[in-house]
Amino acid sequence: MSEERDITKLTMRDVPNKDYFLWGHGACPGCGVAIAVKNIMRILGNNSTVYVPASCLIVVSALYPASSFRTPLFFTAFENTGAVTTGIKAAYRRLGKDATVVGIAGDGGTFDIGLQALSGAAERGEDVLYVCVDNEAYMNTGIQRSGSTPFGAWTTTTPVGKKTKGKRQMKKDMMDLVIGHNVEYAATLSIAHYNDFVKKVDKARRKSGFRFLHVLTPCVPGWRTESSKSVEIAKLAVETGMWTLFEYEDGEARATYRPKQLQPVTDYLQLQGRFRHMPPEDIKVLQRWVCNKYYWHFGHEAEQPACAMFKGEPEMHFDGDPLHGV
């Protein structure tokens, strides 16, 4: 990408055609992680070094003795993304070389197992780019729940039966945790909003200091979806408020896309078998959380209530922070 281009005007037409995440990997058809990584690497280019912890991505991209990355690739343990990327960047500084060092970790390696190393790198302001490809469970090891798994979702460790009906906790707000470290740049991305995707990845590439990109990446087997529906589901996540698109820069957060009217959360849930069991009362709880989260992010920008749940319904009890759920 040309350094002279106005970053606010970048579109998908400006993305180079050359791939640095190559065909022949082992990802499922419709894999959101593969879609996201392919396009991220096109934007980052050849002056990049990639670190991937234990995850779906390392399994599908590093089938010994080959790698699907055209750039240098490192991988070690599940929890080490923040630490290893820090070390790689330090080695480049010692050698007098400049390169984009990017860690690409799943939600398990970010929200849970890798949170300590992530926090350390963010607090120190390390000059690395951290990408969380979020498929909302530990998909590589058998679809176990993570801190990113949504309320009500079926996983192998939040089964559906007489006593339990899927996960009973709300999704952890990872962006809020990262922003709390006063990082250089943080943004949420969707594979269905590609112009927004391109601008944010390129902005992160150009900056120095700790940068964090959080990408929602639908998982066909884990979400129980059709492989052809991944982009449609990612779009519905935004249109229903299950995923909000915003960025944090220069100490301020701003929306980069806001639906004029939220679609019912059922439009998103009904395409995924992991939510098929949800009773009406659980859907209502999730819808209330989505509405609270939406107003937490965008309420000051909305002239009229955009969420149907706010039309005459009594407030459900919660602790005052909309992101904590009911």
Secondary structure as UniProt FT lines:
FT   TURN            3..4
FT   HELIX           7..9
FT   HELIX           12..14
FT   TURN            23..24
FT   TURN            29..30
FT   HELIX           32..44
FT   STRAND          48..51
FT   HELIX           56..61
FT   TURN            64..65
FT   STRAND          73..74
FT   TURN            78..79
FT   HELIX           81..95
FT   STRAND          100..106
FT   HELIX           108..112
FT   TURN            113..114
FT   HELIX           115..124
FT   STRAND          129..134
FT   TURN            139..142
FT   TURN            147..148
FT   TURN            151..152
FT   TURN            156..157
FT   HELIX           174..179
FT   TURN            180..181
FT   STRAND          185..190
FT   TURN            191..192
FT   HELIX           194..206
FT   STRAND          211..216
FT   HELIX           220..223
FT   HELIX           227..229
FT   HELIX           230..239
FT   TURN            240..241
FT   STRAND          245..249
FT   TURN            250..251
FT   STRAND          252..257
FT   HELIX           265..269
FT   TURN            270..271
FT   HELIX           273..275
FT   TURN            276..277
FT   HELIX           280..298
FT   HELIX           299..301
FT   HELIX           308..310
FT   HELIX           322..324
//
